């Protein structure tokens, strides 16, 4: 704790040195300019009879002009924190007392003293309790000068009250200014620490997410081969009874779905890892035919017809990625479509794009649930019509794959009932008319 406190004190000291260097450079040159103008007035107006005061004026002018040059120099930035406020404050206080002694016999020194005391208190940010330690002896010297000479009681009373009030108010303002500056600095430092801690926490979270993604990718990759082997074994079992054959078909279909999901997870991981896609010209009719063939078994079981209309379109895409996206969308459409219905795949030209649509006559998506689409593990109120399993990953995988190849995916309600999911892909200039 002590080390932390000393570090903060050192940082605040450096902050005060820089702040006072900027403030006192302006204040010193400002005072030097004012003293120069007073000197010109003293010399230009002999009627004021202030020729002796001109020497004091000139000496103070030289001091503050020199101080204005010194405070911003590199060596001054390495001085102890109280040095710059003391150089300026004591200089301003000395000027105030010299003016008091020099002018009291003619015009009275209270306005000059009060003004310079305020400047001495407010121009720098005085560290800690330093300003009372400086101000008290300075003010005692001022009070001593008031009693020098033969002055009326009223004059002395006015000088004491005015000067004391100015010193007290200036000192209080200086203390408050220091406290406000320190609180502001500490609040900013606390915010910086919180920002650094948050950045470190986010980096840790990102590291953990990277580890999780790598683990998921490795597990998914390791599962691909066993599933492919199970499917191959199932295809060799041709002597099973009719009942067992249907069970084997269901097992094979489940394995195919799992294999597709795992392939999608691997593709999604590749997208998140920033793998560069390899784009080429693809015939949409061929993509639709592959998607319909892959879904034929599930469609036949539910007596669902899959219609395709590629309309001779061609797109720029990665065939395996777009094929996986269509497989997910078609599988999703078959899950939620009633038996005996029609799922339709269509392609529409849209300026420089081709929109691939998958229409289904299912229950549709409630308006309030639409924002949940394409999110990881999203579960909606609609249920598959044949009791098929749903992981909540299909649409998420479609979204990540689309982002990888620069495509867009979306959803709109089907005017005839159900849903329409679409993929927007760049068209090619060689589309058939």
Number of C-alpha atoms within 10 A of each C-alpha: 6 7 8 9 10 11 12 15 14 13 15 19 17 17 16 25 27 17 13 26 22 15 18 26 21 15 23 24 18 15 20 23 15 14 22 18 14 16 20 13 14 19 15 10 11 10 9 12 12 17 15 11 16 20 12 16 23 15 12 22 24 14 18 25 19 15 21 24 13 17 26 18 11 9 9 16 19 12 12 11 21 19 18 24 25 18 16 26 26 17 19 25 25 19 22 25 24 21 21 21 18 18 17 18 13 10 11 17 23 24 17 17 27 21 16 24 29 21 18 29 29 21 19 26 26 28 21 13 12 15 22 19 9 16 21 14 11 19 20 12 13 25 17 11 16 24 15 12 10 9 12 9 10 9 12 16 12 13 23 19 12 15 24 18 13 20 25 18 14 24 25 15 15 26 21 14 18 19 16 12 16 20 12 12 17 16 12 12 15 12 12 12 12 12 12 12 12 12 12 12 12 12 12 12 12 12 12 12 12 15 12 12 19 15 12 16 20 12 13 19 15 12 15 17 12 13 18 15 11 14 20 12 11 15 11 8 11 9 8 11 9 9 8 12 15 12 13 18 16 15 15 21 17 17 20 18 18 17 20 17 21 21 20 25 24 21 22 24 20 18 20 15 13 10 12 10 15 11 13 13 15 18 18 24 19 15 21 26 18 15 24 23 13 17 20 15 15 18 24 13 12 17 15 18 17 24 15 20 17 19 16 15 23 27 25 19 23 17 19 11 22 22 19 22 24 25 26 24 25 26 19 18 24 28 23 22 26 19 17 13 17 20 21 20 26 18 23 16 17 12 8 12 19 23 22 25 26 25 27 30 21 24 17 18 20 12 8 7 12 14 10 13 19 20 17 15 15 17 15 13 8 12 16 17 15 15 9 11 11 14 11 16 19 26 23 20 26 29 23 25 28 22 15 21 20 13 19 17 21 15 16 14 17 16 9 9 13 18 23 24 23 22 23 22 24 20 21 17 9 11 14 9 6
